[in-house]
Amino acid sequence: MYAFGNLHDSDNETSTYKFADKNYGERYGEHYPLYNWCVSFKDLSIE
């Protein structure tokens, strides 16, 4: 009945910072992605 998800662009630019916690598993040591996330609004009036 309800659809949920996350939407972002495919920008492959990376941060200068990296995943430093080994609990991130395979992402440990990789740079953070710098995606531009889509923001959703409900009942937003556009003029």
ABEGO torsion letter per residue (X at the ends): XBBBEBBBBABABBBABBBABAAAEAABGBBBBBBBBBBBBBGBBBX
